[in-house]
Amino acid sequence: MQFIKQSQMQKVIAIFFILGFPILVSAQAQNAPEKHTFGLVVHGGAGTILKSKMSAEKERAYRNALENALYKGFKILESDGSSLDAVEQVINMLEDDSLFNAGKGAVFTAEGTNELDASIMDGKTLNAGAVAGVMHIKNPISLARLVMEESPHVMLAQEGAEAFAKHHGIPLVSEDYFFTQRRWESLQRRIEREKQKAEEDSHGTVGCVALDKHGNLAAGTSTGGMTYKRFGRIGDSPVIGAGTYANNETCAVSATGHGEYFIRNVVTHDISATMAYKNIPLEEAAYEVIMDKLVELGGSGGVIAIDSDGNIAMPFTTDGMYRGYYLSGESPVVKIFTEE
């Protein structure tokens, strides 16, 4: 079968119109999804988030925080900024907000300290950076980006990561910076119960994925870990392929939930690989990995994702997930509960 070049086809179509012959456009072309030139998706953690147990004031605070973060990221992308800049600055905002379990709002370990993890990935180059177990870094996502751009490594941990930060002029903060009464009381309740049982604010994460005007994807994730965590436990958030992944050929993904299961399932990479190997769209791949594979192993949580065409997915298995998106040509959308 011989194929007609595009220029030849245009001439054929013109002749058909001149002669009065109808041109039939395939249903697939008529119903093709609109491509968004840029956009971003954010999350603020998944878990037991029930409308019946949340005050109107608290709900409003979460919605405003997510919406402000979306506006911040969208403005960067709209001004021809990079997806990496959008991801970093959006997560900075969420890290600075004590509502979320990241940065200022980080939960306490069993020893009464705060240990923070973060990672970031560039979908264009597949470069990535991560930090784990840092205790004096105000914005771990920015340090993760510095690791990506200014070191030959992917992940730095604890004192070494902080020495790297100091070497590059990033100021350290005292451990008192991370103290919030809400998180301290959560730790006390956990200690009183003398067992590790999930509660509303026992774990959580913030994350952002973005597509810029140049078609580049990026993803980032930041967390304070799990309340009452022990023995230097590190979850999925700083692990590339588990908590964060980005590849321009497929998608950008950030995860939140019970980290051990996301590590064992390499969830964020698996979504990308499922798209590539099975040649299926983002939403289908994300739901297959989260609602089937993760659940089958006993895990819980969710992801946010965006592909190179601006399609998004936000599947989760819990009672709620703080989430939102802002795509070019549309208005920002923020959701919290399962029924939204």
C-alpha positions as CSV (number, residue, x, y, z in Angstrom):
1,M,0.0,0.0,0.0
2,Q,1.4,3.4,-0.9
3,F,1.0,6.3,1.5
4,I,0.1,9.8,0.3
5,K,2.3,12.6,1.6
6,Q,0.6,15.3,3.7
7,S,1.0,17.9,1.0
8,Q,-0.5,15.6,-1.6
9,M,-3.4,14.8,0.7
10,Q,-4.1,18.5,1.1
11,K,-4.3,18.9,-2.7
12,V,-6.7,15.9,-2.9
13,I,-8.9,17.4,-0.2
14,A,-9.0,20.7,-2.0
15,I,-10.0,19.0,-5.3
16,F,-12.8,17.1,-3.6
17,F,-14.2,20.3,-2.1
18,I,-14.1,22.0,-5.5
19,L,-15.9,19.1,-7.2
20,G,-18.5,19.0,-4.4
21,F,-17.6,15.6,-3.0
22,P,-18.2,15.3,0.8
23,I,-15.2,14.7,3.0
24,L,-15.8,12.3,5.8
25,V,-13.8,13.0,9.0
26,S,-13.3,9.9,11.2
27,A,-15.1,9.7,14.5
28,Q,-11.7,9.3,16.1
29,A,-10.5,12.7,14.8
30,Q,-13.8,14.3,15.7
31,N,-13.6,13.0,19.3
32,A,-9.9,13.4,19.8
33,P,-9.2,14.8,23.3
34,E,-8.1,18.4,23.5
35,K,-4.3,18.7,24.2
36,H,-3.3,21.1,26.9
37,T,-0.2,23.1,26.3
38,F,0.8,23.2,30.0
39,G,-0.6,22.5,33.4
40,L,0.1,21.1,36.8
41,V,-1.4,18.8,39.5
42,V,-0.8,18.9,43.2
43,H,-1.5,16.7,46.2
44,G,-1.3,17.2,50.0
45,G,-1.5,13.6,51.2
46,A,-4.0,10.8,51.2
47,G,-5.6,9.0,54.2
48,T,-8.6,9.0,56.5
49,I,-10.0,12.3,55.3
50,L,-13.8,12.3,56.0
51,K,-16.0,15.3,55.5
52,S,-18.0,14.3,58.6
53,K,-14.9,14.8,60.7
54,M,-13.6,18.0,59.2
55,S,-14.8,21.4,60.3
56,A,-15.8,23.9,57.6
57,E,-13.0,26.2,58.7
58,K,-10.4,23.5,58.3
59,E,-11.8,22.4,55.0
60,R,-11.6,26.0,53.7
61,A,-8.0,26.3,54.9
62,Y,-7.0,23.2,53.0
63,R,-8.8,24.2,49.8
64,N,-7.3,27.7,49.9
65,A,-3.8,26.3,50.4
66,L,-4.1,24.0,47.5
67,E,-5.7,26.6,45.3
68,N,-2.9,29.1,46.1
69,A,-0.3,26.5,45.3
70,L,-2.0,25.9,41.9
71,Y,-2.1,29.6,41.1
72,K,1.6,29.9,41.9
73,G,2.6,27.0,39.7
74,F,0.3,28.0,36.9
75,K,1.7,31.5,36.8
76,I,5.2,30.1,36.4
77,L,4.2,27.9,33.6
78,E,2.1,30.6,31.9
79,S,5.1,32.9,32.0
80,D,7.1,30.3,30.0
81,G,8.8,29.0,33.2
82,S,10.0,25.4,33.4
83,S,8.1,22.5,34.9
84,L,11.0,22.0,37.3
85,D,10.6,25.6,38.6
86,A,6.9,25.1,39.0
87,V,7.3,21.9,40.9
88,E,9.9,23.2,43.2
89,Q,8.1,26.5,44.0
90,V,4.7,24.9,44.5
91,I,6.2,22.3,46.9
92,N,8.0,25.1,48.7
93,M,4.6,26.7,49.4
94,L,3.2,23.5,50.8
95,E,6.4,22.8,52.8
96,D,6.0,26.3,54.4
97,D,2.4,25.6,55.4
98,S,1.9,23.7,58.7
99,L,-1.3,22.2,57.4
100,F,0.7,19.6,55.5
101,N,3.1,16.9,56.6
102,A,6.1,18.3,54.9
103,G,8.6,21.0,55.9
104,K,7.1,23.2,58.7
105,G,4.2,20.8,59.3
106,A,6.3,17.6,59.5
107,V,5.2,15.0,62.0
108,F,7.4,13.8,64.9
109,T,9.3,10.6,65.2
110,A,9.2,8.3,68.3
111,E,12.2,10.2,69.6
112,G,10.3,13.6,69.3
113,T,12.4,14.8,66.4
114,N,11.5,15.7,62.8
115,E,13.1,13.9,59.8
116,L,12.3,15.0,56.3
117,D,12.6,13.4,52.9
118,A,12.1,14.8,49.4
119,S,12.9,14.0,45.7
120,I,12.6,15.7,42.3
121,M,12.9,14.4,38.7
122,D,13.4,16.1,35.3
123,G,11.4,14.2,32.6
124,K,13.5,15.7,29.8
125,T,16.9,14.4,31.0
126,L,15.9,11.7,33.5
127,N,18.1,13.5,36.1
128,A,16.9,13.2,39.7
129,G,17.9,14.3,43.2
130,A,16.7,13.2,46.6
131,V,17.4,13.8,50.3
132,A,16.4,11.6,53.2
133,G,16.3,12.0,57.0
134,V,17.3,15.7,57.1
135,M,16.5,17.6,60.3
136,H,17.6,21.2,59.7
137,I,16.4,21.9,56.1
138,K,13.5,24.3,55.7
139,N,12.7,23.3,52.2
140,P,13.9,19.7,51.4
141,I,12.6,19.8,47.8
142,S,15.0,22.6,47.0
143,L,17.9,20.7,48.5
144,A,16.8,17.6,46.4
145,R,17.0,19.8,43.3
146,L,20.5,21.0,44.3
147,V,21.6,17.4,44.7
148,M,20.3,16.7,41.2
149,E,21.9,19.7,39.6
150,E,25.1,20.2,41.6
151,S,26.3,16.7,42.5
152,P,27.0,13.4,40.7
153,H,24.7,11.6,43.1
154,V,20.9,11.0,43.2
155,M,20.3,10.6,47.0
156,L,22.0,12.1,50.0
157,A,21.0,11.3,53.6
158,Q,21.0,12.8,57.1
159,E,24.2,14.6,58.1
160,G,25.8,14.2,54.7
161,A,22.9,15.9,53.0
162,E,23.0,18.8,55.4
163,A,26.8,19.1,55.0
164,F,26.2,19.3,51.3
165,A,23.5,22.0,51.9
166,K,25.8,24.0,54.1
167,H,28.6,23.7,51.5
168,H,26.3,25.3,48.9
169,G,25.2,28.1,51.1
170,I,21.7,26.8,52.1
171,P,21.1,28.1,55.7
172,L,20.1,25.4,58.2
173,V,17.3,26.0,60.7
174,S,17.0,24.9,64.3
175,E,14.9,21.9,65.1
176,D,12.5,24.2,66.9
177,Y,11.4,25.5,63.5
178,F,9.5,22.3,62.9
179,F,7.6,22.3,66.2
180,T,3.8,22.6,65.8
181,Q,1.4,21.9,68.7
182,R,-0.9,19.9,66.5
183,R,1.9,17.5,65.4
184,W,3.2,17.2,69.0
185,E,-0.2,16.3,70.4
186,S,-0.5,13.7,67.6
187,L,2.7,12.1,68.8
188,Q,1.5,12.1,72.4
189,R,-1.7,10.3,71.4
190,R,0.3,7.8,69.5
191,I,2.6,7.1,72.5
192,E,-0.4,6.7,74.8
193,R,-1.9,4.0,72.5
194,E,1.5,2.2,72.6
195,K,1.0,0.7,69.2
196,Q,1.5,1.7,65.6
197,K,-2.0,2.1,64.4
198,A,-2.9,4.5,61.5
199,E,-4.6,7.7,62.4
200,E,-5.7,10.8,60.4
201,D,-2.4,12.6,60.5
202,S,0.0,9.7,61.1
203,H,1.5,10.0,57.6
204,G,1.1,12.2,54.6
205,T,3.1,13.9,51.8
206,V,2.9,16.8,49.4
207,G,3.7,16.6,45.7
208,C,3.5,18.3,42.4
209,V,3.7,17.2,38.7
210,A,3.9,19.7,35.9
211,L,4.0,20.0,32.1
212,D,5.5,23.2,30.7
213,K,5.0,24.9,27.3
214,H,8.1,23.2,25.9
215,G,6.6,19.8,26.5
216,N,8.9,19.0,29.5
217,L,7.6,17.1,32.5
218,A,8.8,17.2,36.1
219,A,7.7,15.6,39.4
220,G,8.5,16.3,43.0
221,T,7.5,14.9,46.4
222,S,8.2,16.1,50.0
223,T,7.2,14.6,53.4
224,G,7.8,14.5,57.1
225,G,7.3,10.8,57.1
226,M,5.1,8.9,59.6
227,T,4.2,9.9,63.2
228,Y,6.1,7.8,65.7
229,K,8.4,6.3,63.1
230,R,11.5,4.6,64.5
231,F,15.0,3.3,63.6
232,G,15.6,5.9,60.9
233,R,12.7,4.7,58.8
234,I,12.6,6.2,55.3
235,G,9.6,5.8,53.0
236,D,9.0,6.1,49.3
237,S,9.0,9.9,49.0
238,P,12.8,10.2,48.3
239,V,13.0,7.0,46.3
240,I,13.0,7.6,42.5
241,G,10.6,5.2,40.9
242,A,8.6,4.7,44.1
243,G,7.5,8.1,45.3
244,T,8.5,10.3,42.3
245,Y,9.1,9.7,38.6
246,A,9.1,11.7,35.4
247,N,9.8,10.9,31.8
248,N,8.9,13.1,28.8
249,E,8.0,9.9,26.8
250,T,5.2,9.0,29.2
251,C,4.3,10.9,32.3
252,A,5.2,12.6,35.6
253,V,4.0,11.0,38.9
254,S,4.1,11.8,42.6
255,A,2.8,9.4,45.2
256,T,1.4,9.6,48.7
257,G,0.4,6.8,51.1
258,H,1.9,3.8,52.9
259,G,5.5,4.2,51.6
260,E,6.7,0.6,52.1
261,Y,4.1,-0.7,49.6
262,F,5.0,2.0,47.0
263,I,8.7,1.0,47.3
264,R,7.9,-2.7,46.9
265,N,5.7,-1.9,43.9
266,V,8.0,0.8,42.4
267,V,4.6,2.5,41.8
268,T,5.5,5.7,40.0
269,H,7.9,4.0,37.6
270,D,5.4,1.2,37.1
271,I,2.8,3.7,35.9
272,S,5.2,5.0,33.3
273,A,6.3,1.5,32.2
274,T,2.7,0.3,31.9
275,M,1.9,3.2,29.6
276,A,5.0,2.4,27.5
277,Y,4.9,-1.3,27.4
278,K,1.1,-1.7,27.0
279,N,0.6,1.4,24.9
280,I,-2.3,2.6,27.0
281,P,-3.3,6.1,28.2
282,L,-2.2,7.6,31.5
283,E,-5.5,7.3,33.3
284,E,-5.8,3.6,32.5
285,A,-2.2,2.8,33.5
286,A,-2.5,4.8,36.8
287,Y,-5.7,3.1,37.8
288,E,-4.3,-0.4,37.0
289,V,-1.3,0.2,39.1
290,I,-3.0,1.8,42.1
291,M,-6.5,0.2,42.2
292,D,-5.3,-3.3,41.2
293,K,-1.6,-4.0,41.9
294,L,-1.2,-1.8,45.0
295,V,-4.5,-3.0,46.5
296,E,-3.7,-6.6,45.8
297,L,-0.5,-6.4,47.8
298,G,-2.3,-4.7,50.7
299,G,-1.1,-1.1,50.2
300,S,-3.1,2.1,50.3
301,G,-2.6,5.6,49.0
302,G,-2.8,7.5,45.7
303,V,-0.9,9.3,43.0
304,I,-1.2,12.4,40.9
305,A,0.1,12.3,37.3
306,I,0.2,14.2,34.1
307,D,1.3,13.1,30.6
308,S,3.0,14.9,27.8
309,D,-0.4,15.8,26.3
310,G,-1.7,17.4,29.5
311,N,-4.0,14.4,30.4
312,I,-4.1,13.9,34.2
313,A,-4.9,11.1,36.7
314,M,-5.5,11.2,40.4
315,P,-6.5,7.7,41.6
316,F,-6.4,6.8,45.3
317,T,-7.6,4.0,47.6
318,T,-8.2,5.9,50.8
319,D,-11.1,7.9,52.2
320,G,-9.8,11.1,50.7
321,M,-6.8,12.8,49.1
322,Y,-6.0,16.5,49.1
323,R,-5.6,17.2,45.4
324,G,-6.1,19.7,42.6
325,Y,-5.1,20.6,39.1
326,Y,-4.9,23.6,36.8
327,L,-4.6,23.1,33.1
328,S,-4.3,25.8,30.4
329,G,-7.7,26.9,29.1
330,E,-9.4,25.7,32.2
331,S,-10.1,26.9,35.7
332,P,-8.3,25.5,38.8
333,V,-10.0,22.5,40.5
334,V,-9.5,21.4,44.1
335,K,-10.8,18.3,45.7
336,I,-10.5,16.5,49.0
337,F,-13.1,13.8,49.5
338,T,-13.9,10.6,47.6
339,E,-17.3,11.7,46.5
340,E,-16.0,14.8,44.6
